[in-house]
């Protein structure tokens, strides 16, 4: 069901009913961009990833929100799905309301447009929203305004003029005296006539302010002024009507109620999010970390700096979350699912050994006979469909014929854990406990000349086996070794480089630790052997099986001889390329991964996932 600001009031009760009756809720969001900050890499800690998303992703606009309520009918042994697709746009209520500034990312807009996103509908018909903080500020402003009006009772004016402006005398400039005098003469003629109302000629805000001030001084409470908007919002004009104290009081009460109703309308989409929070239902999303961040930031409260405080806030508002991307990446599904993007996941789960449950739609809801990918309502439905299939598959481990529903112990290993994209050894943020702290002794922080490419790093570490490179910027990267037992040897041989600098991961994270002192770097075109004692071994093409670029030629001390009992062997080219390196001939820039690339453009990588104990 498509929902805009025009039918929002009519369907909100229907949404509330669907949420109340649901067994679980599925959500999805679409945004005007994904990243405007530091790039993520494969060795971000949860706090670092949270910081990058908080600083670099929240200035984009939330343009579409999908909600699909799934209700299980026991007698019919089927699920009833009610998908809602909300168009969102923070249209300001008035000049005192927040006027949102937001970013757009060209690639994201192009992608959404190619998927059929109607941006005219977003900007013209989108549902407004206010955060609790903004809503309270606007209510306080209205209360103050109404209190001031009561002190100056009976009310004289309505509309866009501030009370403080309308109750003080403004000196009329000489160039506007004729205009104001003509206006006063016309109002006097109106008071003497049988007419009930007249409309003054459209004029700018300054002239309207002069009219309010001079008319009040001359006619007191004999007339009532109200600023109105002309056709198609093209101009403003003042409507004048005859009044007495009783009528003015009634008009004031009506105007107060109208302003409160308009404020209630401006809260808009926030009502739906609060409805979901108050339901306490299991909320399911696919790769939903960014969705959760936007929901909190846009519709709830500003995000705290510390991830532990973020977890507490999430637990208060969304006590039970489940990420289907993480679920599909963990045992027992990771052995059966080769790609966890939403579309590919649905296709995989539609085949053996999985079984698709019966899902029906009410008559007034779309049946989605054709795919509508990247429409938020459709993606929320597909997320729920994938969840029901995977949940039912878990029932096989308990020989359970009935569907596995929220509350089942089989689902607990996946609850309140949000998938972390592209982090090699921390697959998720744990919302209800400590995050994983893997051993990263085999990971090095390497700085090098800007001219270096991926192949230079592969050559540098080649004597110690395959590596995985996580680029940070043009002159630094994290390098993880596949052969962890070679990490000490690699560090001893490479820590004294001249054109590059190799530090252990822990030393890089703790600058005050031993060996954490920075050294000046030089970047010669060719590196010559250092003067010093001991036998030197120069790495050449015969050592590494291919020609080494001049910039990576170096001397290695006799530490190699100390490790003869554990000789370093080269893995096959096929294994190296498959598991730990991108194409060695690609430029470094091509290997940089942008934060949260489109949800359907990422693929599952080998992860060191924690196995659920329930199996």
Secondary structure per residue as TSV (DSSP state, phi and psi in degrees):
chain	resnum	aa	ss	phi	psi
A	1	X	-	360.0	127.8
A	2	X	E	-89.8	131.6
A	3	X	E	-128.9	126.7
A	4	X	-	-123.3	-176.2
A	5	X	T	-68.1	-18.2
A	6	X	T	-76.7	-31.5
A	7	X	T	-115.4	11.3
A	8	X	H	-60.8	-46.9
A	9	X	H	-63.3	-34.1
A	10	X	H	-72.1	-28.8
A	11	X	H	-107.3	-4.6
A	12	X	H	-63.0	-34.2
A	13	X	H	-66.7	-35.7
A	14	X	H	-66.5	-39.4
A	15	X	H	-63.8	-43.9
A	16	X	H	-60.6	-41.7
A	17	X	H	-64.4	-42.7
A	18	X	H	-63.3	-40.4
A	19	X	H	-66.1	-43.4
A	20	X	H	-63.8	-36.0
A	21	X	H	-87.7	-10.4
A	22	X	-	-69.5	146.6
A	23	X	S	-79.7	-34.2
A	24	X	E	-159.6	162.7
A	25	X	E	-121.0	142.1
A	26	X	E	-120.2	141.7
A	27	X	E	-131.8	160.8
A	28	X	E	-160.5	151.2
A	29	X	E	-132.8	152.6
A	30	X	E	-123.8	139.6
A	31	X	E	-129.9	161.2
A	32	X	S	-79.5	-2.2
A	33	X	-	-177.9	173.5
A	34	X	S	-123.7	-36.8
A	35	X	-	-145.8	129.0
A	36	X	S	-134.2	25.1
A	37	X	S	-135.8	-159.9
A	38	X	-	-60.1	143.2
A	39	X	-	-70.9	145.1
A	40	X	-	-81.7	159.8
A	41	X	-	-143.3	173.9
A	42	X	T	-72.2	-3.1
A	43	X	T	-125.9	27.4
A	44	X	-	-63.5	141.3
A	45	X	-	-82.6	162.8
A	46	X	H	-54.9	-39.7
A	47	X	H	-65.0	-42.4
A	48	X	H	-65.1	-42.4
A	49	X	H	-64.9	-41.8
A	50	X	H	-60.7	-43.5
A	51	X	H	-61.0	-43.3
A	52	X	H	-64.7	-41.8
A	53	X	H	-70.5	-39.6
A	54	X	H	-64.0	-38.9
A	55	X	H	-86.5	-27.1
A	56	X	H	-112.7	-5.3
A	57	X	T	-123.0	-15.3
A	58	X	T	-87.6	-6.0
A	59	X	T	-84.2	-2.3
A	60	X	B	-83.3	158.5
A	61	X	-	-91.4	139.7
A	62	X	E	-87.0	103.5
A	63	X	E	-100.7	-18.5
A	64	X	E	-150.5	134.0
A	65	X	E	-125.3	128.1
A	66	X	E	-107.5	133.8
A	67	X	E	-133.2	126.8
A	68	X	E	-128.7	118.1
A	69	X	E	-94.5	122.5
A	70	X	E	-105.6	125.9
A	71	X	E	-119.5	128.6
A	72	X	E	-93.6	125.8
A	73	X	E	-100.6	110.6
A	74	X	T	-64.3	-44.2
A	75	X	T	-64.8	-37.3
A	76	X	T	-90.0	-9.5
A	77	X	T	52.3	53.1
A	78	X	E	-151.2	162.5
A	79	X	E	-102.5	140.4
A	80	X	E	-108.5	121.4
A	81	X	E	-105.9	131.5
A	82	X	E	-122.4	94.2
A	83	X	E	-88.1	137.8
A	84	X	E	-124.2	136.7
A	85	X	E	-121.6	107.7
A	86	X	E	-97.7	128.5
A	87	X	E	-89.4	133.6
A	88	X	B	-126.6	135.9
A	89	X	-	-155.9	126.5
A	90	X	-	-78.8	63.6
A	91	X	-	-65.2	125.4
A	92	X	-	-67.7	139.9
A	93	X	S	-68.2	-45.7
A	94	X	S	-155.2	-172.6
A	95	X	T	-72.6	-13.5
A	96	X	T	-90.9	-7.6
A	97	X	S	-85.6	158.3
A	98	X	-	-58.1	133.7
A	99	X	-	-112.0	96.6
A	100	X	-	-66.0	132.3
A	101	X	-	-103.7	137.8
A	102	X	-	-144.4	163.2
A	103	X	B	-101.6	156.9
A	104	X	-	-130.2	143.8
A	105	X	-	-113.7	121.6
A	106	X	H	-54.8	-43.5
A	107	X	H	-63.8	-37.4
A	108	X	H	-69.1	-43.5
A	109	X	H	-64.1	-41.3
A	110	X	H	-62.1	-42.4
A	111	X	H	-64.2	-46.6
A	112	X	H	-63.3	-39.9
A	113	X	H	-63.0	-39.5
A	114	X	H	-66.8	-21.6
A	115	X	T	-94.0	6.1
A	116	X	T	95.9	12.1
A	117	X	-	-64.2	128.1
A	118	X	-	-94.0	96.2
A	119	X	H	-71.9	-26.2
A	120	X	H	-61.3	-40.0
A	121	X	H	-68.1	-35.7
A	122	X	H	-61.4	-54.0
A	123	X	H	-76.6	-31.4
A	124	X	H	-87.8	-40.4
A	125	X	H	-117.2	5.5
A	126	X	-	-62.9	148.3
A	127	X	B	-78.2	128.8
A	128	X	-	-74.6	172.8
A	129	X	B	-157.7	157.0
A	130	X	-	-135.9	139.2
A	131	X	-	-73.9	161.8
A	132	X	H	-55.4	-36.6
A	133	X	H	-66.1	-47.6
A	134	X	H	-64.8	-39.8
A	135	X	H	-61.9	-44.2
A	136	X	H	-65.5	-39.4
A	137	X	H	-62.0	-40.5
A	138	X	H	-71.6	-34.8
A	139	X	H	-66.0	-40.5
A	140	X	H	-63.2	-39.2
A	141	X	H	-64.4	-42.3
A	142	X	H	-64.8	-42.6
A	143	X	H	-61.4	-41.4
A	144	X	H	-65.3	-40.3
A	145	X	H	-63.4	-45.1
A	146	X	H	-68.4	-36.3
A	147	X	H	-64.1	-40.5
A	148	X	H	-65.3	-39.1
A	149	X	H	-64.4	-36.7
A	150	X	H	-66.5	-35.9
A	151	X	H	-66.1	-28.2
A	152	X	T	-103.5	24.7
A	153	X	-	-61.4	145.6
A	154	X	S	-79.3	153.4
A	155	X	-	-63.6	140.0
A	156	X	-	-110.1	-34.3
A	157	X	E	-124.2	165.9
A	158	X	E	-149.2	166.2
A	159	X	S	106.4	-140.9
A	160	X	S	-90.2	-9.5
A	161	X	S	-73.6	136.3
A	162	X	-	-70.2	145.8
A	163	X	H	-60.7	-39.9
A	164	X	H	-63.3	-32.0
A	165	X	H	-76.1	-37.1
A	166	X	H	-78.8	-13.9
A	167	X	T	-102.0	2.0
A	168	X	S	-118.7	151.7
A	169	X	-	-82.1	131.1
A	170	X	-	-112.7	130.9
A	171	X	-	-67.8	126.8
A	172	X	-	-83.8	121.0
A	173	X	-	-62.1	154.7
A	174	X	G	-59.8	-37.9
A	175	X	G	-69.9	-14.7
A	176	X	G	-109.8	2.6
A	177	X	H	-64.1	-39.8
A	178	X	H	-63.3	-42.5
A	179	X	H	-63.0	-44.0
A	180	X	H	-67.8	-39.4
A	181	X	H	-63.9	-41.5
A	182	X	H	-62.4	-38.5
A	183	X	H	-65.9	-42.6
A	184	X	H	-64.5	-40.8
A	185	X	H	-62.0	-40.8
A	186	X	H	-67.5	-39.3
A	187	X	H	-66.7	-39.3
A	188	X	H	-61.4	-42.7
A	189	X	H	-63.3	-35.8
A	190	X	H	-66.1	-40.6
A	191	X	H	-63.9	-36.3
A	192	X	H	-79.0	-9.3
A	193	X	S	-94.9	-176.0
A	194	X	S	-96.7	1.4
A	195	X	-	-68.7	151.3
A	196	X	S	-93.4	-36.2
A	197	X	E	-145.5	156.0
A	198	X	E	-139.7	159.1
A	199	X	E	-114.3	125.5
A	200	X	-	-77.9	161.2
A	201	X	-	-64.0	142.6
A	202	X	-	-57.9	141.7
A	203	X	-	-152.9	172.5
A	204	X	-	-78.9	175.1
A	205	X	H	-64.1	-36.9
A	206	X	H	-66.3	-44.1
A	207	X	H	-65.6	-35.6
A	208	X	H	-63.1	-38.8
A	209	X	H	-63.2	-40.6
A	210	X	H	-63.6	-39.8
A	211	X	H	-63.3	-47.2
A	212	X	H	-57.8	-44.2
A	213	X	H	-67.8	-48.8
A	214	X	H	-73.0	-36.2
A	215	X	H	-65.7	-39.7
A	216	X	H	-62.6	-43.3
A	217	X	H	-65.9	-33.0
A	218	X	H	-88.6	-40.3
A	219	X	H	-112.0	-4.7
A	220	X	T	52.5	-121.9
A	221	X	T	-100.4	20.1
A	222	X	S	-75.7	-22.2
A	223	X	E	-133.0	160.9
A	224	X	E	-124.6	126.3
A	225	X	E	-107.2	139.0
A	226	X	E	-143.6	127.7
A	227	X	E	-82.3	130.4
A	228	X	E	-128.6	163.0
A	229	X	E	-103.1	135.3
A	230	X	-	-75.6	-176.0
A	231	X	G	-61.0	138.2
A	232	X	G	58.2	25.0
A	233	X	G	57.7	31.0
A	234	X	-	-85.3	-24.3
A	235	X	-	-157.9	164.4
A	236	X	E	-113.9	146.0
A	237	X	E	-143.4	165.1
A	238	X	E	-106.7	128.9
A	239	X	E	-100.6	130.7
A	240	X	E	-111.3	130.5
A	241	X	E	-133.4	152.9
A	242	X	E	-73.0	149.8
A	243	X	-	-152.5	161.0
A	244	X	-	-135.0	178.7
A	245	X	H	-60.8	-41.2
A	246	X	H	-65.1	-44.9
A	247	X	H	-64.9	-40.6
A	248	X	H	-63.1	-39.6
A	249	X	H	-64.0	-43.0
A	250	X	H	-64.1	-43.1
A	251	X	H	-61.8	-39.2
A	252	X	H	-62.7	-42.0
A	253	X	H	-66.0	-40.8
A	254	X	H	-63.5	-41.7
A	255	X	H	-65.6	-39.2
A	256	X	H	-60.9	-46.0
A	257	X	H	-65.6	-37.4
A	258	X	H	-62.6	-42.4
A	259	X	H	-66.0	-38.0
A	260	X	H	-66.3	-39.1
A	261	X	H	-65.8	-39.5
A	262	X	H	-65.2	-38.8
A	263	X	H	-64.7	-39.6
A	264	X	H	-63.1	-38.4
A	265	X	H	-66.1	-36.7
A	266	X	H	-67.7	-27.4
A	267	X	H	-61.9	-39.7
A	268	X	B	44.4	-112.3
A	269	X	H	-62.6	-25.2
A	270	X	H	-61.3	-27.6
A	271	X	H	-63.1	-38.0
A	272	X	H	-67.5	-43.2
A	273	X	H	-65.4	-40.8
A	274	X	H	-64.8	-35.0
A	275	X	H	-61.4	-43.0
A	276	X	H	-65.3	-43.6
A	277	X	H	-62.2	-44.4
A	278	X	H	-71.3	-18.6
A	279	X	H	-69.7	-30.6
A	280	X	-	71.5	9.4
A	281	X	-	-76.5	158.7
A	282	X	-	-65.2	124.6
A	283	X	E	-107.7	125.0
A	284	X	E	-116.9	137.1
A	285	X	E	-142.7	171.5
A	286	X	S	-117.2	116.5
A	287	X	S	54.0	57.8
A	288	X	-	-96.0	7.6
A	289	X	H	-58.5	-48.0
A	290	X	H	-65.5	-37.1
A	291	X	H	-60.2	-44.9
A	292	X	H	-64.7	-42.1
A	293	X	H	-60.2	-44.5
A	294	X	H	-67.1	-39.9
A	295	X	H	-61.2	-42.5
A	296	X	H	-68.1	-47.8
A	297	X	H	-67.8	-42.1
A	298	X	H	-82.2	-39.4
A	299	X	H	-113.9	-6.1
A	300	X	T	-124.5	-99.0
A	301	X	-	-133.5	156.9
A	302	X	-	-58.3	142.4
A	303	X	-	-72.6	134.6
A	304	X	-	-72.8	165.3
A	305	X	S	-76.7	-36.1
A	306	X	S	-90.0	139.3
A	307	X	H	-67.3	-30.2
A	308	X	H	-65.4	-37.8
A	309	X	H	-69.2	-35.9
A	310	X	H	-60.5	-44.0
A	311	X	H	-60.5	-42.7
A	312	X	H	-62.3	-41.2
A	313	X	H	-64.7	-43.1
A	314	X	H	-61.4	-44.0
A	315	X	H	-63.7	-31.5
A	316	X	H	-71.3	-39.5
A	317	X	H	-92.2	-40.9
A	318	X	-	-125.3	84.2
A	319	X	S	-65.3	-21.1
A	320	X	-	-139.3	114.0
A	321	X	E	-123.5	152.6
A	322	X	E	-145.1	130.8
A	323	X	E	-106.5	114.1
A	324	X	H	-69.0	-24.6
A	325	X	H	-67.9	-41.9
A	326	X	H	-66.0	-42.0
A	327	X	H	-58.6	-43.4
A	328	X	H	-70.6	-18.4
A	329	X	T	-94.9	-1.3
A	330	X	S	-111.7	165.2
A	331	X	T	-63.4	136.6
A	332	X	T	-97.3	12.3
A	333	X	T	-88.0	-26.0
A	334	X	T	-64.7	-24.2
A	335	X	T	-76.9	-15.7
A	336	X	T	-109.7	-18.0
A	337	X	-	-113.0	119.0
A	338	X	S	-90.1	-22.2
A	339	X	-	-142.1	126.0
A	340	X	-	-101.1	9.3
A	341	X	S	-61.5	150.7
A	342	X	H	-59.0	-46.1
A	343	X	H	-64.8	-44.4
A	344	X	H	-68.4	-34.5
A	345	X	H	-63.9	-43.5
A	346	X	H	-61.4	-41.6
A	347	X	H	-63.4	-42.5
A	348	X	H	-65.3	-41.5
A	349	X	H	-73.4	-9.6
A	350	X	T	-85.7	2.5
A	351	X	S	-118.2	170.9
A	352	X	T	-60.7	144.7
A	353	X	T	-91.4	16.8
A	354	X	-	-89.9	155.3
A	355	X	-	-125.9	127.4
A	356	X	-	-86.3	124.9
A	357	X	-	-74.0	168.8
A	358	X	-	-79.6	124.0
A	359	X	E	-128.0	126.0
A	360	X	E	-122.7	163.9
A	361	X	E	-120.9	142.6
A	362	X	-	-62.8	164.5
A	363	X	T	-61.4	-35.5
A	364	X	T	-90.2	16.3
A	365	X	S	-119.9	149.0
A	366	X	-	-67.5	141.5
A	367	X	-	-89.8	-5.4
A	368	X	-	51.2	55.7
A	369	X	-	-68.0	-25.6
A	370	X	S	-120.6	150.9
A	371	X	-	-66.6	141.1
A	372	X	-	-131.5	60.0
A	373	X	T	-58.8	141.5
A	374	X	T	69.6	15.1
A	375	X	-	-90.4	125.8
A	376	X	H	-58.8	-40.3
A	377	X	H	-64.0	-41.0
A	378	X	H	-67.0	-44.2
A	379	X	H	-63.4	-34.6
A	380	X	H	-64.8	-39.2
A	381	X	H	-64.8	-45.4
A	382	X	H	-63.4	-36.4
A	383	X	H	-60.1	-45.4
A	384	X	H	-66.0	-36.7
A	385	X	H	-62.5	-45.4
A	386	X	H	-62.7	-39.6
A	387	X	H	-62.1	-45.6
A	388	X	H	-62.6	-37.2
A	389	X	H	-67.5	-46.9
A	390	X	H	-67.6	-38.4
A	391	X	H	-63.2	-42.6
A	392	X	H	-66.4	-33.3
A	393	X	H	-63.3	-35.6
A	394	X	H	-63.4	-28.8
A	395	X	G	-61.5	-22.3
A	396	X	G	-62.6	-28.9
A	397	X	G	-71.9	-17.7
A	398	X	G	-114.0	13.6
A	399	X	T	51.6	44.3
A	400	X	-	-100.6	122.5
A	401	X	-	-86.4	-28.1
A	402	X	S	-77.9	154.2
A	403	X	-	-59.6	144.9
A	404	X	-	-85.4	117.1
A	405	X	-	-110.9	163.7
A	406	X	T	-51.7	139.0
A	407	X	T	105.6	-17.8
A	408	X	-	-70.5	141.1
A	409	X	G	-63.8	-21.7
A	410	X	G	-66.4	-23.0
A	411	X	G	-93.8	-13.9
A	412	X	G	-58.0	-36.0
A	413	X	G	-60.9	-16.3
A	414	X	G	-105.6	-7.2
A	415	X	B	-81.9	139.9
A	416	X	T	60.3	40.2
A	417	X	E	-133.9	123.4
A	418	X	E	-104.8	128.9
A	419	X	E	-61.5	134.8
A	420	X	-	-106.3	113.7
A	421	X	T	-70.9	136.6
A	422	X	T	64.9	10.7
A	423	X	-	-87.7	123.1
A	424	X	S	-67.0	-36.8
A	425	X	S	-128.6	6.5
A	426	X	-	-127.9	93.5
A	427	X	-	-74.3	-16.3
A	428	X	E	-155.5	161.0
A	429	X	E	-93.2	124.1
A	430	X	E	-89.2	110.4
A	431	X	T	-76.1	-17.1
A	432	X	T	-119.4	18.1
A	433	X	S	-170.7	-169.6
A	434	X	-	-71.6	142.7
A	435	X	-	-77.7	156.4
A	436	X	-	-62.1	141.7
A	437	X	-	-125.1	81.8
A	438	X	-	-71.7	156.6
A	439	X	-	-75.2	124.4
A	440	X	-	-120.2	34.8
A	441	X	T	-66.1	-19.5
A	442	X	T	-91.4	6.7
A	443	X	E	-108.1	135.7
A	444	X	E	-122.8	147.1
A	445	X	E	-98.8	122.0
A	446	X	E	-120.1	129.2
A	447	X	E	-111.2	148.2
A	448	X	-	-161.0	171.6
A	449	X	-	-63.0	152.5
A	450	X	T	-62.3	-25.0
A	451	X	T	-75.2	-12.5
A	452	X	-	-65.8	145.9
A	453	X	-	-115.4	178.1
A	454	X	H	-57.5	-40.1
A	455	X	H	-63.2	-30.5
A	456	X	H	-64.0	-39.7
A	457	X	H	-69.3	-39.8
A	458	X	H	-60.3	-40.8
A	459	X	H	-66.8	-39.8
A	460	X	H	-60.5	-41.4
A	461	X	H	-99.9	2.2
A	462	X	G	-57.9	-36.7
A	463	X	G	-62.2	-13.9
A	464	X	G	-110.8	10.2
A	465	X	-	103.7	-178.7
A	466	X	-	-63.6	155.0
A	467	X	E	-136.9	162.2
A	468	X	E	-118.2	130.9
A	469	X	E	-108.1	128.6
A	470	X	E	-118.4	103.9
A	471	X	E	-69.1	138.6
A	472	X	E	-102.8	-52.1
A	473	X	E	-154.7	-163.3
A	474	X	T	-68.2	-19.7
A	475	X	T	-125.8	13.8
A	476	X	E	-153.9	154.4
A	477	X	E	-161.4	158.4
A	478	X	E	-94.5	137.8
A	479	X	E	-123.5	123.1
A	480	X	E	-109.6	133.8
A	481	X	E	-93.3	136.0
A	482	X	S	-69.1	-41.5
A	483	X	S	-89.9	92.1
A	484	X	G	-64.1	-28.8
A	485	X	G	-70.6	-9.1
A	486	X	G	-95.2	1.0
A	487	X	H	-66.7	-40.7
A	488	X	H	-64.2	-43.0
A	489	X	H	-62.1	-44.0
A	490	X	H	-62.6	-40.6
A	491	X	H	-66.0	-42.3
A	492	X	H	-62.8	-35.1
A	493	X	H	-82.2	-28.8
A	494	X	H	-107.4	-9.4
A	495	X	T	-70.1	-17.0
A	496	X	T	-103.7	28.2
A	497	X	-	-63.9	154.1
A	498	X	S	-95.6	-49.7
A	499	X	S	-89.2	-6.7
A	500	X	-	-138.0	166.7
A	501	X	E	-136.2	127.8
A	502	X	E	-114.6	125.1
A	503	X	E	-129.0	149.3
A	504	X	E	-67.4	153.3
A	505	X	H	-56.4	-45.2
A	506	X	H	-63.8	-37.6
A	507	X	H	-66.6	-38.1
A	508	X	H	-65.5	-38.9
A	509	X	H	-75.9	-22.9
A	510	X	-	-122.8	86.7
A	511	X	T	-58.7	-23.6
A	512	X	T	-87.4	-2.9
A	513	X	S	-70.7	163.1
A	514	X	T	-55.1	147.4
A	515	X	T	65.5	14.5
A	516	X	-	-90.3	-1.1
A	517	X	-	-70.5	135.1
A	518	X	-	-77.2	146.0
A	519	X	-	-117.0	143.9
A	520	X	-	-65.1	141.5
A	521	X	-	-106.7	144.9
A	522	X	-	-122.6	151.5
A	523	X	-	-128.1	71.0
A	524	X	-	-71.7	158.4
A	525	X	S	-67.4	-34.1
A	526	X	S	-137.3	138.5
A	527	X	-	-97.4	125.7
A	528	X	-	-97.2	156.7
A	529	X	-	-60.5	142.8
A	530	X	-	-75.2	148.9
A	531	X	-	-76.4	136.5
A	532	X	-	167.4	173.3
A	533	X	S	-82.2	163.8
A	534	X	S	95.6	157.4
A	535	X	-	-71.3	142.4
A	536	X	-	-116.4	143.0
A	537	X	E	-122.3	120.4
A	538	X	E	-96.0	127.7
A	539	X	-	-78.2	121.9
A	540	X	-	-126.2	-176.9
A	541	X	H	-62.5	-28.6
A	542	X	H	-70.3	-26.1
A	543	X	H	-78.5	-35.8
A	544	X	H	-108.3	-1.1
A	545	X	S	84.5	-0.1
A	546	X	S	-156.3	166.1
A	547	X	-	-70.2	134.8
A	548	X	-	-92.6	137.0
A	549	X	-	-68.3	149.9
A	550	X	G	-55.2	-34.9
A	551	X	G	-69.2	-18.1
A	552	X	G	-105.6	2.4
A	553	X	-	-67.9	135.9
A	554	X	-	-156.5	171.6
A	555	X	E	-106.3	139.3
A	556	X	E	-120.0	134.6
A	557	X	-	-72.3	175.3
A	558	X	T	-71.8	11.6
A	559	X	H	-60.0	-22.3
A	560	X	H	-60.5	-37.9
A	561	X	H	-67.8	-29.0
A	562	X	H	-69.8	-18.2
A	563	X	T	-105.8	21.9
A	564	X	G	-64.6	-25.2
A	565	X	G	-73.4	-15.5
A	566	X	G	-128.2	72.5
A	567	X	-	-64.1	144.6
A	568	X	-	-84.6	124.7
A	569	X	-	-112.7	148.6
A	570	X	-	-88.8	134.0
A	571	X	-	-80.0	162.5
A	572	X	-	-64.3	153.0
A	573	X	H	-60.1	-35.8
A	574	X	H	-66.5	-44.6
A	575	X	H	-64.5	-40.8
A	576	X	H	-61.8	-44.7
A	577	X	H	-71.7	-33.4
A	578	X	H	-72.9	-40.2
A	579	X	H	-103.5	-32.2
A	580	X	T	-129.9	-4.7
A	581	X	-	-139.7	150.6
A	582	X	S	-81.4	-175.3
A	583	X	-	-58.9	121.1
A	584	X	T	-64.2	-17.2
A	585	X	T	-94.2	-2.5
A	586	X	S	-74.0	152.9
A	587	X	-	-70.7	154.0
A	588	X	H	-57.9	-39.1
A	589	X	H	-63.4	-31.7
A	590	X	H	-72.1	-21.4
A	591	X	H	-89.4	-11.6
A	592	X	-	-66.3	133.4
A	593	X	-	-101.5	128.8
A	594	X	-	-80.4	152.6
A	595	X	T	-62.4	132.7
A	596	X	T	43.2	60.5
A	597	X	-	-56.9	165.9
A	598	X	-	-46.4	139.1
A	599	X	T	-56.2	-27.5
A	600	X	T	-100.1	15.1
A	601	X	S	-116.3	2.9
A	602	X	-	-105.1	155.0
A	603	X	-	-122.9	157.9
A	604	X	-	-70.8	130.7
A	605	X	-	-106.1	160.5
A	606	X	-	-63.5	123.5
A	607	X	-	-124.5	152.6
A	608	X	-	-94.1	70.3
A	609	X	-	-79.5	146.9
A	610	X	-	-73.3	131.3
A	611	X	-	-83.0	128.2
A	612	X	-	-61.4	132.7
A	613	X	T	-72.0	-18.1
A	614	X	T	-65.7	-20.4
A	615	X	-	-79.6	360.0
